[in-house]
């Protein structure tokens, strides 16, 4: 009668829940570093940066001159509503009317810069190790399967073959490192070993350019329509504590009519104290304390005085006529009287044009409430004549000129220039001084020694010819009756 015998029960492993068999959770800092060094994340950030740049190019951007002025900014938004309709408030809330100083743009720049720096630091250690402590011992499989290989038989003994091989490499300006592996002699020859660091320089240059752009977007400004009537002083604003006074203006023309030059005598004030006097000419700007004043344009102005009913002067300076009517027949200027809640438009006929409403030598003053488009009143004034409109007496004093300047403060310019130079240097190094590394092994052979030469280089189509030329030179150098060979052309 057969009997079934059960196997003896061994020690049973405790049963573990499935959750305990899963891979342990990744540490948060490791996950963050992996994301920052991910090519997919970098491309995504570049894509977001491109979208924001496109938005800043296609959408109207608020002028730097009115960013800190709430009343002027509100008026600018009202001018944008016919163009963007119901989207105006949404675009304004998202900061898309000032893209390059918005939190979205700055955050994207910060993340992208951090990603590039993290990748560069991780890559730096590997490049440094490769340049200073290259792997010396290569297997026989490497010399058989490398993309570029050669076998050379020499009648010289291994020591003499090594001396000839080293001379051939050095003649072609290769650095030579030697290490013995039993009876084999391993040789590592390389040239331009520091060239791969050009890639890191190019990556870091990108960060510098981004940092420079962010510095300009955050702390810089560029006002391309800064106008100063001759004889008046105008505050620059933007926290500079600077003011500009235009003492005089002169222009000259070629006989055929085009302007030859125009220049303004400017006096710069800081805190009410004059700090610099200089003529601003085209291509010869005035610079002070990081702010640059470029001569850009000029035009007519009207000197106007405004007094309240109690005789208090609330405005007494030139009004630049920097705008043109839609039919291009009139030139228009404007200014505000905030305490009176009024905005004033000054209109005169454009040069060479006739406006039947405004006789030559006279000007029209139109007054509006700041919160209304309905005019309070309008009056044509001759020189020296006063008229009361909206409770304010306006007097047309005289015709003047204004000078138009571009006022710019670019704190990131130097950083961008350094980054651009570093980018050119890095790319030049990478493309014109490529790293070359060739391996060789010398072992005893029948009647002398055997030499194996190999290299890995797949991205340079010209390297095959260079490798063959160098192998031929090595073959001549290690042959028994070899004569000295002139310098080769590899990497010349």
Beta strands, then each sheet from edge to edge (+ up, - down):
strand 1: 148-154
strand 2: 175-181
strand 3: 184-191
strand 4: 221-229
strand 5: 233-235
strand 6: 242-253
strand 7: 259-270
strand 8: 273-281
strand 9: 286-288
strand 10: 291-308
strand 11: 313-320
strand 12: 323-324
strand 13: 330-337
strand 14: 342-349
strand 15: 363-369
strand 16: 375-381
strand 17: 386-389
strand 18: 392-409
strand 19: 436-445
strand 20: 448-455
sheet 1: 1+ 20- 19+ 3- 2+
sheet 2: 4+ 18- 10+ 9-
sheet 3: 4+ 18- 17+
sheet 4: 4+ 18- 10+ 11-
sheet 5: 5+ 6- 7+ 8-
sheet 6: 12+ 13- 14+ 15- 16+
end
